[in-house]
C-alpha cells in the first residue's frame, strides 16, 4: 500500500503537501511546548522557526505558480 502511495506522489507535486505539513507540525508542536510542564522554550523556538519557514516556502510556491500561470496565458488581440 505504501509503495502505491509513493508512486502516486512521485507523479504529483510533492511540495504541495510538504509545505503545509511542515507549517502545521511547527504550529502544533509550538503549542504543545507551551502546554507541558515545565515549558520547553527551546522546542517552542525551533518549531516557531519551522512554522515560519513552511509558511514562507508555501507563499513562494503559490507566488511562483501564480506568476507561471500569468506568463503561460497567450496575449489575444481584439479588433
GUFIDO-490711 format. One line per 5 residues: number of its first residue (from 0); their letters; for each residue x, y, z of N, C-alpha, C. Coordinates in steps of 0.001 Angstrom, whole numbers. Example, Ala and Ser with C-alpha at 12.3 -4.5 7.8 and 13.67 -1.06 7.14 Angstrom:
GUFIDO-490711
0	as	13190/-5690/7800/12300/-4500/7800/13200/-3300/7800 ~ 12850/-2250/7080/13670/-1060/7140/12900/30/7870 $
This chain:
GUFIDO-490711
0	xxxxx	816/-1191/0/0/0/0/867/1265/0 ~ 1924/1242/812/2803/2414/861/3498/2631/-476 ~ 3844/1548/-1147/4506/1666/-2444/3599/2354/-3449 ~ 2329/2027/-3417/1374/2673/-4320/1281/4161/-4018 ~ 1249/4493/-2744/1194/5900/-2354/2447/6644/-2799 $
5	xxxxx	3604/6032/-2627/4859/6661/-3033/4888/6885/-4537 ~ 4481/5888/-5299/4450/6027/-6759/3467/7126/-7156 ~ 2321/7177/-6493/1339/8222/-6781/1915/9608/-6507 ~ 2610/9748/-5370/3146/11050/-5010/4309/11471/-5899 ~ 5020/10512/-6480/6113/10861/-7380/5598/11536/-8642 $
10	xxxxx	4377/11215/-9024/3802/11816/-10216/3038/13097/-9913 ~ 2887/13408/-8666/2213/14630/-8253/3252/15628/-7762 ~ 2828/16823/-7523/3707/17836/-6964/3809/17597/-5462 ~ 4886/16958/-5040/5037/16570/-3634/5110/17783/-2717 ~ 5609/18890/-3207/5739/20073/-2367/4386/20687/-2031 $
15	xxxxx	3372/20323/-2786/2031/20780/-2474/1605/20279/-1099 ~ 2057/19087/-724/1726/18513/576/2795/18811/1619 ~ 4022/19022/1196/5138/19144/2126/5092/20434/2940 ~ 4908/21569/2287/4965/22848/2988/3842/23026/4005 ~ 2596/22686/3678/1565/22782/4717/1812/21818/5883 $
20	xxxxx	2382/20657/5587/2673/19699/6652/3742/20247/7593 ~ 4775/20866/7041/5831/21452/7866/5261/22586/8712 ~ 4415/23406/8121/3812/24522/8845/2923/24028/9984 ~ 2063/23072/9697/1160/22547/10730/1933/21852/11844 ~ 2955/21112/11488/3766/20445/12501/4419/21471/13424 $
25	xxxxx	4953/22533/12845/5568/23581/13649/4586/24247/14589 ~ 3378/24511/14103/2374/25160/14936/1905/24225/16059 ~ 1655/22972/15729/1168/22017/16733/2201/21815/17833 ~ 3455/21588/17458/4485/21348/18469/4840/22612/19243 ~ 4684/23768/18621/4895/25015/19365/3845/25162/20454 $
30	xxxxx	2627/24859/20117/1551/24915/21113/1792/23897/22224 ~ 2171/22687/21838/2421/21639/22830/3551/22027/23779 ~ 4588/22681/23257/5738/23017/24100/5394/24053/25163 ~ 4319/24804/24967/3913/25771/25981/2870/25208/26945 ~ 2268/24076/26598/1239/23469/27439/1859/22540/28477 $
35	xxxxx	2929/21851/28105/3532/20875/29015/4205/21570/30188 ~ 4426/20812/31255/5139/21333/32431/6400/20520/32610 ~ 7543/21101/32657/7878/22520/32526/7853/22946/31060 ~ 7612/24202/30841/7557/24717/29467/8922/24572/28801 ~ 8893/24095/27582/10130/23848/26853/10304/24954/25811 $
40	xxxxx	11030/25994/26160/11170/27150/25275/12095/26878/24099 ~ 13024/25949/24252/13865/25578/23108/13029/24894/22028 ~ 12171/23971/22427/11268/23315/21485/10343/24332/20838 ~ 9846/25271/21624/8966/26317/21109/9660/27138/20030 ~ 10873/27588/20312/11566/28455/19354/11906/27722/18057 $
45	xxxxx	12332/26479/18169/12666/25710/16966/11427/25498/16103 ~ 10301/25194/16735/9091/24926/15967/8443/26184/15420 ~ 8626/27315/16080/8159/28581/15501/8943/28879/14220 ~ 10240/28657/14260/11058/28862/13057/10630/27889/11957 ~ 10333/26647/12324/9887/25663/11334/8557/26088/10716 $
50	xxxxx	7631/26571/11530/6336/27015/11013/6503/28228/10095 ~ 7337/29167/10492/7570/30350/9657/8235/29973/8338 ~ 9167/29040/8387/9827/28586/7162/8831/27907/6231 ~ 7968/27076/6785/6942/26421/5973/6006/27424/5325 ~ 5583/28427/6091/4713/29469/5530/5416/30258/4429 $
55	xxxxx	6679/30582/4669/7447/31337/3680/7580/30547/2381 ~ 7941/29272/2501/8111/28445/1308/6780/28221/585 ~ 5709/28056/1348/4391/27899/737/3983/29170/-3 ~ 4254/30327/582/3945/31590/-91/4772/31758/-1363 ~ 6040/31361/-1311/6885/31438/-2508/6353/30529/-3608 $
60	xxxxx	5912/29324/-3236/5395/28386/-4235/4110/28910/-4862 ~ 3206/29430/-4029/1954/29972/-4565/2235/31152/-5476 ~ 3162/32018/-5070/3516/33170/-5899/4137/32715/-7215 ~ 4991/31710/-7173/5621/31201/-8393/4581/30579/-9316 ~ 3671/29788/-8761/2630/29169/-9575/1721/30224/-10192 $
65	xxxxx	1393/31248/-9433/536/32316/-9948/1244/33080/-11070 ~ 2527/33353/-10894/3285/34067/-11922/3456/33202/-13163 ~ 3614/31891/-12973/3757/30987/-14111/2476/30927/-14929 ~ 1328/30940/-14246/49/30931/-14960/-138/32222/-15742 ~ 280/33336/-15187/135/34631/-15868/997/34679/-17118 $
70	xxxxx	2195/34094/-17048/3080/34081/-18227/2595/33107/-19271 ~ 1942/32030/-18870/1529/30993/-19795/337/31408/-20664 ~ -450/32373/-20212/-1605/32800/-20985/-1150/33609/-22189 ~ -1540/33184/-23376/-1125/33920/-24572/-1893/35244/-24683 ~ -1245/36185/-25259/-1875/37501/-25463/-2835/37409/-26642 $
75	xxxx	-4024/37926/-26474/-5002/37928/-27553/-5223/39347/-28024 ~ -5432/39480/-29299/-5660/40788/-29893/-7115/40896/-30275 ~ -7805/41862/-29721/-9209/42095/-30066/-9290/43285/-30999 ~ -9887/43048/-32138/-10001/44138/-33112/-11420/44619/-33229 $
